[in-house]
Amino acid sequence: MVSSVPVAPCPDCGQKIELWPLLKVGEELVCPHCDADLEVVSIDPVELDWAYLEPATDEDDWDDDWDDDDWDDDEDE
């Protein structure tokens, strides 16, 4: 039985990356062509995206003390 090796393009450099056959969503890897940190986001079809070092946060996690006035410092001069 011949098993095919999954291949997916790197979202950073566009080069095709040969992947291991037992992929799982969420697995992280490094592009051998450009060293981008990538993550498997889909299996069928195989799709890669940039891996984020920190997990995504909920809207409730944002700093409630931040407002648009923090950007207006130069307008007062």
Backbone atoms as SQL, in Angstrom:
CREATE TABLE atoms (id INTEGER PRIMARY KEY, chain TEXT, resi INTEGER, resn TEXT, atom TEXT, x REAL, y REAL, z REAL);
INSERT INTO atoms VALUES
  (1, 'A', 1, 'MET', 'N', 0.848, -1.176, 0.000),
  (2, 'A', 1, 'MET', 'CA', 0.000, 0.000, 0.000),
  (3, 'A', 1, 'MET', 'C', 0.901, 1.249, 0.000),
  (4, 'A', 2, 'VAL', 'N', 0.645, 2.164, -0.880),
  (5, 'A', 2, 'VAL', 'CA', 1.414, 3.391, -0.976),
  (6, 'A', 2, 'VAL', 'C', 0.627, 4.508, -0.304),
  (7, 'A', 3, 'SER', 'N', 1.250, 5.133, 0.685),
  (8, 'A', 3, 'SER', 'CA', 0.565, 6.238, 1.346),
  (9, 'A', 3, 'SER', 'C', 1.122, 7.550, 0.806),
  (10, 'A', 4, 'SER', 'N', 0.246, 8.475, 0.563),
  (11, 'A', 4, 'SER', 'CA', 0.696, 9.764, 0.046),
  (12, 'A', 4, 'SER', 'C', 1.099, 10.665, 1.207),
  (13, 'A', 5, 'VAL', 'N', 2.102, 11.469, 0.958),
  (14, 'A', 5, 'VAL', 'CA', 2.591, 12.402, 1.964),
  (15, 'A', 5, 'VAL', 'C', 1.825, 13.716, 1.780),
  (16, 'A', 6, 'PRO', 'N', 1.174, 14.217, 2.829),
  (17, 'A', 6, 'PRO', 'CA', 0.459, 15.477, 2.697),
  (18, 'A', 6, 'PRO', 'C', 1.430, 16.622, 2.388),
  (19, 'A', 7, 'VAL', 'N', 1.004, 17.514, 1.526),
  (20, 'A', 7, 'VAL', 'CA', 1.796, 18.675, 1.147),
  (21, 'A', 7, 'VAL', 'C', 0.907, 19.900, 1.275),
  (22, 'A', 8, 'ALA', 'N', 1.479, 20.977, 1.811),
  (23, 'A', 8, 'ALA', 'CA', 0.736, 22.236, 1.944),
  (24, 'A', 8, 'ALA', 'C', 1.694, 23.393, 1.715),
  (25, 'A', 9, 'PRO', 'N', 1.195, 24.486, 1.143),
  (26, 'A', 9, 'PRO', 'CA', 2.063, 25.647, 0.948),
  (27, 'A', 9, 'PRO', 'C', 2.243, 26.437, 2.240),
  (28, 'A', 10, 'CYS', 'N', 3.424, 26.979, 2.408),
  (29, 'A', 10, 'CYS', 'CA', 3.694, 27.865, 3.553),
  (30, 'A', 10, 'CYS', 'C', 2.977, 29.189, 3.292),
  (31, 'A', 11, 'PRO', 'N', 2.220, 29.712, 4.260),
  (32, 'A', 11, 'PRO', 'CA', 1.539, 30.990, 4.053),
  (33, 'A', 11, 'PRO', 'C', 2.499, 32.178, 3.998),
  (34, 'A', 12, 'ASP', 'N', 3.736, 31.969, 4.425),
  (35, 'A', 12, 'ASP', 'CA', 4.710, 33.056, 4.442),
  (36, 'A', 12, 'ASP', 'C', 5.495, 33.134, 3.136),
  (37, 'A', 13, 'CYS', 'N', 6.100, 32.015, 2.719),
  (38, 'A', 13, 'CYS', 'CA', 6.961, 32.043, 1.529),
  (39, 'A', 13, 'CYS', 'C', 6.338, 31.379, 0.310),
  (40, 'A', 14, 'GLY', 'N', 5.252, 30.608, 0.508),
  (41, 'A', 14, 'GLY', 'CA', 4.576, 29.968, -0.610),
  (42, 'A', 14, 'GLY', 'C', 5.175, 28.643, -1.050),
  (43, 'A', 15, 'GLN', 'N', 6.296, 28.242, -0.486),
  (44, 'A', 15, 'GLN', 'CA', 6.934, 26.976, -0.848),
  (45, 'A', 15, 'GLN', 'C', 6.111, 25.807, -0.300),
  (46, 'A', 16, 'LYS', 'N', 6.092, 24.711, -1.046),
  (47, 'A', 16, 'LYS', 'CA', 5.367, 23.520, -0.594),
  (48, 'A', 16, 'LYS', 'C', 6.167, 22.807, 0.488),
  (49, 'A', 17, 'ILE', 'N', 5.458, 22.373, 1.520),
  (50, 'A', 17, 'ILE', 'CA', 6.067, 21.677, 2.649),
  (51, 'A', 17, 'ILE', 'C', 5.498, 20.265, 2.692),
  (52, 'A', 18, 'GLU', 'N', 6.372, 19.267, 2.697),
  (53, 'A', 18, 'GLU', 'CA', 5.938, 17.885, 2.874),
  (54, 'A', 18, 'GLU', 'C', 5.745, 17.652, 4.362),
  (55, 'A', 19, 'LEU', 'N', 4.590, 17.109, 4.720),
  (56, 'A', 19, 'LEU', 'CA', 4.222, 16.920, 6.123),
  (57, 'A', 19, 'LEU', 'C', 4.136, 15.437, 6.451),
  (58, 'A', 20, 'TRP', 'N', 4.101, 15.114, 7.714),
  (59, 'A', 20, 'TRP', 'CA', 3.984, 13.727, 8.135),
  (60, 'A', 20, 'TRP', 'C', 2.532, 13.291, 7.980),
  (61, 'A', 21, 'PRO', 'N', 2.335, 11.991, 7.722),
  (62, 'A', 21, 'PRO', 'CA', 0.991, 11.494, 7.389),
  (63, 'A', 21, 'PRO', 'C', -0.043, 11.591, 8.516),
  (64, 'A', 22, 'LEU', 'N', 0.368, 11.566, 9.760),
  (65, 'A', 22, 'LEU', 'CA', -0.593, 11.550, 10.869),
  (66, 'A', 22, 'LEU', 'C', -0.741, 12.942, 11.480),
  (67, 'A', 23, 'LEU', 'N', -1.144, 13.885, 10.669),
  (68, 'A', 23, 'LEU', 'CA', -1.315, 15.265, 11.131),
  (69, 'A', 23, 'LEU', 'C', -2.523, 15.405, 12.033),
  (70, 'A', 24, 'LYS', 'N', -2.445, 16.376, 12.931),
  (71, 'A', 24, 'LYS', 'CA', -3.571, 16.735, 13.783),
  (72, 'A', 24, 'LYS', 'C', -3.713, 18.254, 13.751),
  (73, 'A', 25, 'VAL', 'N', -4.934, 18.732, 13.780),
  (74, 'A', 25, 'VAL', 'CA', -5.164, 20.171, 13.861),
  (75, 'A', 25, 'VAL', 'C', -4.534, 20.682, 15.149),
  (76, 'A', 26, 'GLY', 'N', -3.821, 21.779, 15.046),
  (77, 'A', 26, 'GLY', 'CA', -3.173, 22.370, 16.205),
  (78, 'A', 26, 'GLY', 'C', -1.688, 22.047, 16.308),
  (79, 'A', 27, 'GLU', 'N', -1.226, 21.086, 15.517),
  (80, 'A', 27, 'GLU', 'CA', 0.209, 20.766, 15.541),
  (81, 'A', 27, 'GLU', 'C', 0.995, 21.945, 14.991),
  (82, 'A', 28, 'GLU', 'N', 2.141, 22.195, 15.599),
  (83, 'A', 28, 'GLU', 'CA', 2.980, 23.303, 15.170),
  (84, 'A', 28, 'GLU', 'C', 4.226, 22.768, 14.488),
  (85, 'A', 29, 'LEU', 'N', 4.738, 23.547, 13.519),
  (86, 'A', 29, 'LEU', 'CA', 5.937, 23.175, 12.797),
  (87, 'A', 29, 'LEU', 'C', 6.636, 24.435, 12.313),
  (88, 'A', 30, 'VAL', 'N', 7.833, 24.259, 11.819),
  (89, 'A', 30, 'VAL', 'CA', 8.615, 25.377, 11.288),
  (90, 'A', 30, 'VAL', 'C', 8.833, 25.114, 9.803),
  (91, 'A', 31, 'CYS', 'N', 8.594, 26.122, 8.969),
  (92, 'A', 31, 'CYS', 'CA', 8.821, 25.990, 7.537),
  (93, 'A', 31, 'CYS', 'C', 10.318, 25.773, 7.297),
  (94, 'A', 32, 'PRO', 'N', 10.675, 24.717, 6.564),
  (95, 'A', 32, 'PRO', 'CA', 12.092, 24.466, 6.299),
  (96, 'A', 32, 'PRO', 'C', 12.703, 25.462, 5.310),
  (97, 'A', 33, 'HIS', 'N', 11.873, 26.245, 4.640),
  (98, 'A', 33, 'HIS', 'CA', 12.350, 27.191, 3.637),
  (99, 'A', 33, 'HIS', 'C', 12.579, 28.590, 4.202),
  (100, 'A', 34, 'CYS', 'N', 11.676, 29.053, 5.081),
  (101, 'A', 34, 'CYS', 'CA', 11.777, 30.436, 5.572),
  (102, 'A', 34, 'CYS', 'C', 11.768, 30.545, 7.096),
  (103, 'A', 35, 'ASP', 'N', 11.695, 29.422, 7.801),
  (104, 'A', 35, 'ASP', 'CA', 11.703, 29.369, 9.272),
  (105, 'A', 35, 'ASP', 'C', 10.486, 30.015, 9.931),
  (106, 'A', 36, 'ALA', 'N', 9.384, 30.147, 9.214),
  (107, 'A', 36, 'ALA', 'CA', 8.158, 30.685, 9.807),
  (108, 'A', 36, 'ALA', 'C', 7.566, 29.655, 10.765),
  (109, 'A', 37, 'ASP', 'N', 7.040, 30.129, 11.900),
  (110, 'A', 37, 'ASP', 'CA', 6.346, 29.262, 12.852),
  (111, 'A', 37, 'ASP', 'C', 4.927, 29.063, 12.347),
  (112, 'A', 38, 'LEU', 'N', 4.564, 27.812, 12.078),
  (113, 'A', 38, 'LEU', 'CA', 3.280, 27.497, 11.470),
  (114, 'A', 38, 'LEU', 'C', 2.482, 26.530, 12.333),
  (115, 'A', 39, 'GLU', 'N', 1.185, 26.472, 12.032),
  (116, 'A', 39, 'GLU', 'CA', 0.275, 25.583, 12.745),
  (117, 'A', 39, 'GLU', 'C', -0.674, 24.953, 11.735),
  (118, 'A', 40, 'VAL', 'N', -1.011, 23.680, 11.938),
  (119, 'A', 40, 'VAL', 'CA', -1.980, 22.999, 11.097),
  (120, 'A', 40, 'VAL', 'C', -3.371, 23.469, 11.524),
  (121, 'A', 41, 'VAL', 'N', -4.117, 24.080, 10.589),
  (122, 'A', 41, 'VAL', 'CA', -5.451, 24.581, 10.920),
  (123, 'A', 41, 'VAL', 'C', -6.556, 23.768, 10.266),
  (124, 'A', 42, 'SER', 'N', -6.197, 22.913, 9.307),
  (125, 'A', 42, 'SER', 'CA', -7.174, 22.061, 8.639),
  (126, 'A', 42, 'SER', 'C', -6.467, 20.807, 8.137),
  (127, 'A', 43, 'ILE', 'N', -7.179, 19.684, 8.142),
  (128, 'A', 43, 'ILE', 'CA', -6.617, 18.418, 7.690),
  (129, 'A', 43, 'ILE', 'C', -7.088, 18.070, 6.282),
  (130, 'A', 44, 'ASP', 'N', -8.329, 18.319, 5.966),
  (131, 'A', 44, 'ASP', 'CA', -8.871, 17.936, 4.662),
  (132, 'A', 44, 'ASP', 'C', -9.617, 19.106, 4.052),
  (133, 'A', 45, 'PRO', 'N', -8.956, 19.920, 3.262),
  (134, 'A', 45, 'PRO', 'CA', -7.584, 19.814, 2.784),
  (135, 'A', 45, 'PRO', 'C', -6.595, 20.308, 3.842),
  (136, 'A', 46, 'VAL', 'N', -5.347, 19.901, 3.709),
  (137, 'A', 46, 'VAL', 'CA', -4.317, 20.331, 4.655),
  (138, 'A', 46, 'VAL', 'C', -4.069, 21.822, 4.440),
  (139, 'A', 47, 'GLU', 'N', -4.156, 22.576, 5.528),
  (140, 'A', 47, 'GLU', 'CA', -3.940, 24.025, 5.462),
  (141, 'A', 47, 'GLU', 'C', -3.094, 24.459, 6.650),
  (142, 'A', 48, 'LEU', 'N', -2.127, 25.323, 6.375),
  (143, 'A', 48, 'LEU', 'CA', -1.254, 25.855, 7.410),
  (144, 'A', 48, 'LEU', 'C', -1.508, 27.345, 7.572),
  (145, 'A', 49, 'ASP', 'N', -1.282, 27.837, 8.779),
  (146, 'A', 49, 'ASP', 'CA', -1.376, 29.265, 9.059),
  (147, 'A', 49, 'ASP', 'C', -0.256, 29.595, 10.038),
  (148, 'A', 50, 'TRP', 'N', -0.017, 30.881, 10.237),
  (149, 'A', 50, 'TRP', 'CA', 1.020, 31.282, 11.174),
  (150, 'A', 50, 'TRP', 'C', 0.615, 30.870, 12.580),
  (151, 'A', 51, 'ALA', 'N', 1.555, 30.340, 13.334),
  (152, 'A', 51, 'ALA', 'CA', 1.314, 29.958, 14.725),
  (153, 'A', 51, 'ALA', 'C', 1.505, 31.198, 15.587),
  (154, 'A', 52, 'TYR', 'N', 0.590, 31.416, 16.483),
  (155, 'A', 52, 'TYR', 'CA', 0.678, 32.557, 17.388),
  (156, 'A', 52, 'TYR', 'C', 1.270, 32.083, 18.702),
  (157, 'A', 53, 'LEU', 'N', 2.198, 32.843, 19.220),
  (158, 'A', 53, 'LEU', 'CA', 2.892, 32.428, 20.431),
  (159, 'A', 53, 'LEU', 'C', 2.009, 32.503, 21.659),
  (160, 'A', 54, 'GLU', 'N', 1.042, 33.409, 21.646),
  (161, 'A', 54, 'GLU', 'CA', 0.124, 33.542, 22.768),
  (162, 'A', 54, 'GLU', 'C', -1.267, 33.136, 22.305),
  (163, 'A', 55, 'PRO', 'N', -2.033, 32.468, 23.151),
  (164, 'A', 55, 'PRO', 'CA', -3.387, 32.094, 22.753),
  (165, 'A', 55, 'PRO', 'C', -4.263, 33.332, 22.583),
  (166, 'A', 56, 'ALA', 'N', -5.239, 33.207, 21.710),
  (167, 'A', 56, 'ALA', 'CA', -6.169, 34.312, 21.493),
  (168, 'A', 56, 'ALA', 'C', -6.928, 34.597, 22.787),
  (169, 'A', 57, 'THR', 'N', -7.275, 35.852, 22.999),
  (170, 'A', 57, 'THR', 'CA', -7.982, 36.226, 24.221),
  (171, 'A', 57, 'THR', 'C', -9.423, 36.564, 23.909),
  (172, 'A', 58, 'ASP', 'N', -10.246, 36.443, 24.916),
  (173, 'A', 58, 'ASP', 'CA', -11.635, 36.869, 24.782),
  (174, 'A', 58, 'ASP', 'C', -11.694, 38.381, 24.862),
  (175, 'A', 59, 'GLU', 'N', -12.790, 38.949, 24.375),
  (176, 'A', 59, 'GLU', 'CA', -12.941, 40.404, 24.459),
  (177, 'A', 59, 'GLU', 'C', -12.928, 40.876, 25.905),
  (178, 'A', 60, 'ASP', 'N', -13.366, 40.018, 26.833),
  (179, 'A', 60, 'ASP', 'CA', -13.400, 40.395, 28.245),
  (180, 'A', 60, 'ASP', 'C', -12.007, 40.536, 28.839),
  (181, 'A', 61, 'ASP', 'N', -10.993, 39.974, 28.163),
  (182, 'A', 61, 'ASP', 'CA', -9.629, 40.042, 28.674),
  (183, 'A', 61, 'ASP', 'C', -8.936, 41.359, 28.356),
  (184, 'A', 62, 'TRP', 'N', -9.512, 42.185, 27.514),
  (185, 'A', 62, 'TRP', 'CA', -8.881, 43.445, 27.141),
  (186, 'A', 62, 'TRP', 'C', -8.867, 44.395, 28.327),
  (187, 'A', 63, 'ASP', 'N', -7.885, 45.249, 28.368),
  (188, 'A', 63, 'ASP', 'CA', -7.727, 46.220, 29.447),
  (189, 'A', 63, 'ASP', 'C', -8.863, 47.239, 29.383),
  (190, 'A', 64, 'ASP', 'N', -9.707, 47.251, 30.387),
  (191, 'A', 64, 'ASP', 'CA', -10.855, 48.160, 30.405),
  (192, 'A', 64, 'ASP', 'C', -10.442, 49.609, 30.612),
  (193, 'A', 65, 'ASP', 'N', -9.216, 49.849, 31.086),
  (194, 'A', 65, 'ASP', 'CA', -8.770, 51.218, 31.328),
  (195, 'A', 65, 'ASP', 'C', -8.309, 51.909, 30.048),
  (196, 'A', 66, 'TRP', 'N', -8.159, 51.194, 28.967),
  (197, 'A', 66, 'TRP', 'CA', -7.672, 51.748, 27.706),
  (198, 'A', 66, 'TRP', 'C', -8.826, 52.436, 26.987),
  (199, 'A', 67, 'ASP', 'N', -8.577, 53.638, 26.518),
  (200, 'A', 67, 'ASP', 'CA', -9.592, 54.322, 25.728),
  (201, 'A', 67, 'ASP', 'C', -8.915, 55.169, 24.650),
  (202, 'A', 68, 'ASP', 'N', -9.711, 55.758, 23.791),
  (203, 'A', 68, 'ASP', 'CA', -9.175, 56.542, 22.671),
  (204, 'A', 68, 'ASP', 'C', -8.427, 57.781, 23.134),
  (205, 'A', 69, 'ASP', 'N', -8.708, 58.282, 24.325),
  (206, 'A', 69, 'ASP', 'CA', -8.028, 59.476, 24.819),
  (207, 'A', 69, 'ASP', 'C', -6.526, 59.241, 24.994),
  (208, 'A', 70, 'ASP', 'N', -6.114, 57.962, 25.149),
  (209, 'A', 70, 'ASP', 'CA', -4.694, 57.660, 25.298),
  (210, 'A', 70, 'ASP', 'C', -3.928, 57.985, 24.022),
  (211, 'A', 71, 'TRP', 'N', -4.585, 58.079, 22.893),
  (212, 'A', 71, 'TRP', 'CA', -3.945, 58.388, 21.622),
  (213, 'A', 71, 'TRP', 'C', -3.945, 59.891, 21.321),
  (214, 'A', 72, 'ASP', 'N', -4.699, 60.662, 22.077),
  (215, 'A', 72, 'ASP', 'CA', -4.892, 62.074, 21.779),
  (216, 'A', 72, 'ASP', 'C', -3.905, 62.998, 22.470),
  (217, 'A', 73, 'ASP', 'N', -2.786, 62.508, 22.957),
  (218, 'A', 73, 'ASP', 'CA', -1.845, 63.329, 23.689),
  (219, 'A', 73, 'ASP', 'C', -1.266, 64.463, 22.835),
  (220, 'A', 74, 'ASP', 'N', -1.008, 64.235, 21.548),
  (221, 'A', 74, 'ASP', 'CA', -0.392, 65.239, 20.693),
  (222, 'A', 74, 'ASP', 'C', -1.371, 66.328, 20.262),
  (223, 'A', 75, 'GLU', 'N', -2.659, 66.067, 20.315),
  (224, 'A', 75, 'GLU', 'CA', -3.639, 67.037, 19.845),
  (225, 'A', 75, 'GLU', 'C', -3.785, 68.213, 20.800),
  (226, 'A', 76, 'ASP', 'N', -3.416, 68.052, 22.065),
  (227, 'A', 76, 'ASP', 'CA', -3.571, 69.127, 23.050),
  (228, 'A', 76, 'ASP', 'C', -2.519, 70.209, 22.901),
  (229, 'A', 77, 'GLU', 'N', -1.445, 69.917, 22.184),
  (230, 'A', 77, 'GLU', 'CA', -0.336, 70.878, 22.070),
  (231, 'A', 77, 'GLU', 'C', -0.588, 71.908, 21.007);
